[in-house]
Amino acid sequence: MAENIGASALKTVNHFLYSEKEPEQGYKYCVGLMKAAEKYGNNRIEKACERLLTVTMKPSLRSIITILKNGQDKLASDVKD
């Protein structure tokens, strides 16, 4: 599923699956991300993950949901080329 959304979402899912002490916790976060994708759409999930990964290499579901609720994923990226 994550590879169909984008590279940032895939990195986030991999973090969820491989960084937790218990695999079940990672699965729970992935389910939460899937529910958020149903509500906000894949494009917004990718943008939120992308935005979060610019500030941390340890993304959290809570941070992703906050970005989506506040519409921060719709803002222009702060990263300059």
Residue pairs with C-beta under 8 A, 6 or more apart in sequence:
1 13
1 34
2 9
2 10
2 12
2 13
2 14
2 33
3 10
4 42
5 37
5 42
5 45
5 46
6 42
6 46
6 49
6 50
8 46
8 49
8 50
8 53
9 33
9 42
9 45
9 46
9 49
11 49
11 53
11 59
12 33
12 49
12 52
12 53
12 59
12 64
13 30
13 33
15 57
15 58
15 59
16 26
16 29
16 30
16 33
16 59
16 61
17 23
17 26
17 27
17 30
18 26
19 26
19 58
20 26
20 29
29 61
32 61
32 65
33 45
33 61
33 64
36 45
36 61
36 64
36 65
36 68
37 45
40 48
40 68
44 68
44 73
44 74
45 64
45 68
47 73
47 74
48 64
48 67
48 68
48 72
48 73
49 59
49 64
50 77
51 67
51 72
51 73
51 77
52 59
52 63
52 64
52 67
53 59
54 77
54 78
54 79
56 63
66 72
67 73
